[in-house]
Amino acid sequence: MTNFKIHGSAPLGPEEDLASLRGDCARMVPHWAAPDRLAPRPVSPSLIHGVTVPPASARMLDAMSEYGD
């Protein structure tokens, strides 16, 4: 079990606590490796199969107004 000790005599206020957290994060940046972003490739419509929508749901969605109306 690790024994964590906190150094400091008084609790920090919100501003000092945030500054301390940002400093801790800035010091840790070199230790974090971000994966390269991979752009999702489009899926061919011929590969999409097996999706069924019940007729009642299709009618309900068709009757809904378009987004932003």
VEXBAKE-968553 format. One line per field, with one value per atom (N, C-alpha, C): residue number from 1; residue in three letters; chain; atom name; x, y, z. Coordinates in Angstrom, 1 decimal. Layout:
REM residues N
seq: NUM/...;
type: ALA/...;
mol: A/...;
atom: CA/...;
xx: X/...;
yy: Y/...;
zz: Z/...;
END
This chain:
REM residues 69
seq: 1/1/1/2/2/2/3/3/3/4/4/4/5/5/5/6/6/6/7/7/7/8/8/8/9/9/9/10/10/10/11/11/11/12/12/12/13/13/13/14/14/14/15/15/15/16/16/16/17/17/17/18/18/18/19/19/19/20/20/20/21/21/21/22/22/22/23/23/23/24/24/24/25/25/25/26/26/26/27/27/27/28/28/28/29/29/29/30/30/30/31/31/31/32/32/32/33/33/33/34/34/34/35/35/35/36/36/36/37/37/37/38/38/38/39/39/39/40/40/40/41/41/41/42/42/42/43/43/43/44/44/44/45/45/45/46/46/46/47/47/47/48/48/48/49/49/49/50/50/50/51/51/51/52/52/52/53/53/53/54/54/54/55/55/55/56/56/56/57/57/57/58/58/58/59/59/59/60/60/60/61/61/61/62/62/62/63/63/63/64/64/64/65/65/65/66/66/66/67/67/67/68/68/68/69/69/69;
type: MET/MET/MET/THR/THR/THR/ASN/ASN/ASN/PHE/PHE/PHE/LYS/LYS/LYS/ILE/ILE/ILE/HIS/HIS/HIS/GLY/GLY/GLY/SER/SER/SER/ALA/ALA/ALA/PRO/PRO/PRO/LEU/LEU/LEU/GLY/GLY/GLY/PRO/PRO/PRO/GLU/GLU/GLU/GLU/GLU/GLU/ASP/ASP/ASP/LEU/LEU/LEU/ALA/ALA/ALA/SER/SER/SER/LEU/LEU/LEU/ARG/ARG/ARG/GLY/GLY/GLY/ASP/ASP/ASP/CYS/CYS/CYS/ALA/ALA/ALA/ARG/ARG/ARG/MET/MET/MET/VAL/VAL/VAL/PRO/PRO/PRO/HIS/HIS/HIS/TRP/TRP/TRP/ALA/ALA/ALA/ALA/ALA/ALA/PRO/PRO/PRO/ASP/ASP/ASP/ARG/ARG/ARG/LEU/LEU/LEU/ALA/ALA/ALA/PRO/PRO/PRO/ARG/ARG/ARG/PRO/PRO/PRO/VAL/VAL/VAL/SER/SER/SER/PRO/PRO/PRO/SER/SER/SER/LEU/LEU/LEU/ILE/ILE/ILE/HIS/HIS/HIS/GLY/GLY/GLY/VAL/VAL/VAL/THR/THR/THR/VAL/VAL/VAL/PRO/PRO/PRO/PRO/PRO/PRO/ALA/ALA/ALA/SER/SER/SER/ALA/ALA/ALA/ARG/ARG/ARG/MET/MET/MET/LEU/LEU/LEU/ASP/ASP/ASP/ALA/ALA/ALA/MET/MET/MET/SER/SER/SER/GLU/GLU/GLU/TYR/TYR/TYR/GLY/GLY/GLY/ASP/ASP/ASP;
mol: A/A/A/A/A/A/A/A/A/A/A/A/A/A/A/A/A/A/A/A/A/A/A/A/A/A/A/A/A/A/A/A/A/A/A/A/A/A/A/A/A/A/A/A/A/A/A/A/A/A/A/A/A/A/A/A/A/A/A/A/A/A/A/A/A/A/A/A/A/A/A/A/A/A/A/A/A/A/A/A/A/A/A/A/A/A/A/A/A/A/A/A/A/A/A/A/A/A/A/A/A/A/A/A/A/A/A/A/A/A/A/A/A/A/A/A/A/A/A/A/A/A/A/A/A/A/A/A/A/A/A/A/A/A/A/A/A/A/A/A/A/A/A/A/A/A/A/A/A/A/A/A/A/A/A/A/A/A/A/A/A/A/A/A/A/A/A/A/A/A/A/A/A/A/A/A/A/A/A/A/A/A/A/A/A/A/A/A/A/A/A/A/A/A/A/A/A/A/A/A/A/A/A/A/A/A/A;
atom: N/CA/C/N/CA/C/N/CA/C/N/CA/C/N/CA/C/N/CA/C/N/CA/C/N/CA/C/N/CA/C/N/CA/C/N/CA/C/N/CA/C/N/CA/C/N/CA/C/N/CA/C/N/CA/C/N/CA/C/N/CA/C/N/CA/C/N/CA/C/N/CA/C/N/CA/C/N/CA/C/N/CA/C/N/CA/C/N/CA/C/N/CA/C/N/CA/C/N/CA/C/N/CA/C/N/CA/C/N/CA/C/N/CA/C/N/CA/C/N/CA/C/N/CA/C/N/CA/C/N/CA/C/N/CA/C/N/CA/C/N/CA/C/N/CA/C/N/CA/C/N/CA/C/N/CA/C/N/CA/C/N/CA/C/N/CA/C/N/CA/C/N/CA/C/N/CA/C/N/CA/C/N/CA/C/N/CA/C/N/CA/C/N/CA/C/N/CA/C/N/CA/C/N/CA/C/N/CA/C/N/CA/C/N/CA/C/N/CA/C/N/CA/C/N/CA/C/N/CA/C/N/CA/C/N/CA/C/N/CA/C;
xx: 0.8/0.0/0.9/0.5/1.3/0.8/1.8/1.5/1.6/0.5/0.6/0.6/1.6/1.7/1.4/0.7/0.4/1.2/2.0/2.8/2.1/2.1/1.5/0.7/0.7/0.1/-1.4/-1.8/-3.1/-3.7/-5.1/-5.7/-5.6/-5.5/-5.5/-6.9/-7.0/-8.2/-8.5/-9.7/-10.0/-9.0/-8.5/-7.6/-6.2/-5.7/-4.4/-4.5/-5.6/-5.7/-5.7/-6.4/-6.5/-5.1/-4.4/-3.1/-2.1/-2.3/-1.4/-1.7/-3.0/-3.4/-2.9/-3.0/-2.5/-1.0/-0.3/1.1/1.5/0.8/1.0/0.8/-0.3/-0.6/0.5/1.0/2.0/3.3/3.6/4.8/4.6/3.4/3.2/3.1/2.9/2.7/3.8/5.0/6.0/5.9/5.2/5.0/3.8/3.0/1.8/2.0/1.7/1.8/0.4/0.1/-1.2/-1.1/-2.0/-2.0/-2.3/-1.7/-2.0/-3.5/-4.1/-5.5/-5.7/-6.6/-7.0/-8.3/-8.4/-9.7/-10.5/-11.8/-12.7/-12.9/-12.9/-13.1/-14.6/-15.1/-16.5/-16.8/-18.0/-18.4/-19.3/-19.0/-19.7/-21.1/-22.1/-23.5/-23.8/-23.0/-23.2/-22.8/-22.1/-21.7/-22.7/-23.6/-24.6/-25.8/-26.1/-27.2/-27.7/-28.9/-29.4/-30.1/-30.3/-30.9/-32.4/-33.3/-34.7/-35.3/-36.3/-37.0/-38.5/-39.1/-40.6/-41.4/-42.4/-43.2/-43.7/-44.1/-44.7/-43.6/-42.4/-41.3/-40.9/-40.9/-40.6/-41.7/-43.0/-44.0/-43.9/-43.5/-43.4/-42.2/-41.1/-40.0/-40.3/-41.0/-41.4/-42.3/-43.1/-44.0/-43.4/-42.2/-41.5/-41.0/-41.0/-40.4/-38.9/-38.4/-36.9/-36.3/-35.0/-34.3/-34.2/-34.5/-34.3/-35.6/-36.7/-37.9/-38.5;
yy: -1.2/0.0/1.2/2.2/3.4/4.4/5.1/6.1/7.4/8.1/9.4/10.4/11.4/12.5/13.8/14.6/15.9/17.0/17.7/18.8/20.1/20.9/22.2/22.4/23.6/23.8/24.3/24.9/25.4/24.8/24.6/24.2/25.3/24.9/25.9/26.3/27.6/28.1/27.5/27.8/27.3/27.7/29.0/29.4/28.8/28.7/28.1/26.6/26.0/24.5/24.2/25.1/24.9/25.1/26.1/26.4/25.3/24.7/23.6/22.4/22.1/21.0/21.2/22.4/22.6/22.5/22.9/22.7/21.2/20.5/19.0/18.4/18.8/18.2/18.6/19.8/20.3/19.5/19.1/18.3/16.9/16.4/15.0/14.8/15.9/15.8/15.0/15.2/14.4/12.9/12.5/11.0/10.4/11.2/10.7/10.7/9.6/9.5/9.4/10.3/10.3/9.4/8.6/7.8/8.6/8.3/9.0/8.8/9.9/9.9/9.1/8.2/7.5/8.0/8.5/8.9/7.7/7.7/6.6/6.5/5.3/5.1/4.9/5.4/5.2/3.7/3.3/1.9/1.9/0.9/0.7/0.3/0.9/0.5/-1.0/-1.7/-3.1/-3.9/-3.4/-4.1/-3.9/-2.9/-2.7/-3.5/-4.5/-5.4/-5.9/-6.4/-6.9/-5.9/-4.6/-3.6/-3.6/-3.8/-3.7/-2.6/-1.9/-0.9/-1.3/-1.4/-1.7/-0.7/-1.0/0.0/1.1/0.8/1.8/2.9/2.4/3.3/4.2/3.6/4.3/5.4/5.1/6.1/7.2/6.8/7.8/8.8/8.3/9.1/10.0/9.4/10.1/11.3/11.2/12.2/13.3/13.1/14.1/15.2/16.4/17.5/17.4/18.1/18.1/18.8/18.5/19.2/20.7/21.5/22.9/23.6/22.9/23.5/24.3;
zz: 0.0/0.0/0.0/-0.8/-0.9/0.2/0.8/1.8/1.1/0.8/0.2/1.3/1.1/2.1/1.4/2.0/1.4/2.2/1.4/2.1/2.0/3.0/3.0/4.3/4.8/6.1/6.0/4.9/4.8/3.5/3.5/2.2/1.2/0.0/-1.1/-1.5/-2.0/-2.5/-3.9/-4.4/-5.8/-6.8/-6.8/-7.8/-7.7/-6.5/-6.2/-6.5/-6.2/-6.4/-7.9/-8.7/-10.1/-10.8/-10.3/-10.8/-10.5/-9.3/-8.9/-9.8/-10.1/-10.9/-12.3/-12.9/-14.2/-14.3/-13.3/-13.2/-13.2/-12.4/-12.3/-13.7/-14.4/-15.7/-16.7/-16.7/-17.6/-17.4/-16.2/-15.9/-16.4/-16.4/-16.8/-18.3/-19.1/-20.6/-21.2/-20.9/-21.6/-21.4/-20.4/-20.0/-20.7/-21.3/-22.0/-23.5/-24.1/-25.6/-26.2/-27.1/-27.7/-29.0/-29.2/-30.5/-31.7/-32.8/-34.1/-34.4/-34.8/-35.1/-36.5/-36.5/-37.7/-38.1/-39.3/-39.9/-40.2/-39.8/-40.1/-41.6/-42.1/-43.5/-43.8/-44.9/-45.2/-45.4/-45.1/-45.2/-46.5/-47.3/-48.6/-48.2/-48.9/-48.6/-48.8/-49.7/-49.9/-48.6/-47.7/-46.5/-45.4/-45.5/-44.5/-44.8/-44.0/-44.2/-42.8/-42.8/-41.6/-40.7/-41.1/-40.3/-40.8/-39.8/-40.1/-39.2/-39.8/-39.0/-39.1/-37.9/-37.9/-38.7/-39.4/-40.1/-39.3/-38.1/-37.2/-36.8/-36.6/-36.3/-37.5/-38.7/-39.9/-40.1/-39.9/-40.1/-39.1/-37.8/-36.8/-37.1/-37.6/-37.9/-39.2/-40.1/-41.3/-41.0/-39.9/-39.5/-38.7/-38.2/-37.4/-38.2/-37.6/-38.4/-38.5/-39.4/-39.6/-38.4/-38.1/-37.1/-37.4/-36.4/-36.6/-37.0/-37.2/-37.6/-36.4;
END
